[in-house]
Amino acid sequence: MICIGGVCIPYAAMIPMLINFFRYLRTLFWTRVGR
C-alpha cells in the first residue's frame, strides 16, 4: 500500500487510477495543441 497525506491506497487500486490520470493528461494535451 502507498500512503499519501494520511490516505492509504492499495497498489492494485493505484494502477487503474494512474492509467486514467495519464489518459486525462493526454486528452488535455491534445485539446490544448488543437487536434
C-alpha positions in Angstrom: 0.0 0.0 0.0 1.0 3.6 -0.5 0.0 6.3 1.9 -0.3 10.0 0.8 -1.4 12.6 3.3 -2.8 10.0 5.7 -4.8 8.3 3.0 -3.7 4.8 2.2 -4.4 3.2 -1.2 -3.6 -0.4 -2.3 -1.3 -0.6 -5.3 -4.0 -2.7 -7.1 -6.3 0.4 -6.9 -3.5 2.8 -7.8 -2.8 1.2 -11.2 -6.2 2.0 -12.9 -6.2 5.5 -11.3 -2.8 6.2 -12.8 -3.9 4.9 -16.2 -7.0 7.1 -16.1 -4.9 10.1 -14.9 -2.4 9.8 -17.8 -5.2 9.3 -20.3 -6.8 12.5 -18.9 -3.5 14.4 -19.2 -3.0 13.2 -22.8 -6.5 14.3 -23.6 -5.9 17.8 -22.1 -2.6 18.0 -24.0 -4.1 17.2 -27.4 -7.0 19.6 -26.7 -4.6 22.4 -26.0 -2.5 21.6 -29.1 -5.7 21.8 -31.0 -6.1 18.3 -32.6 
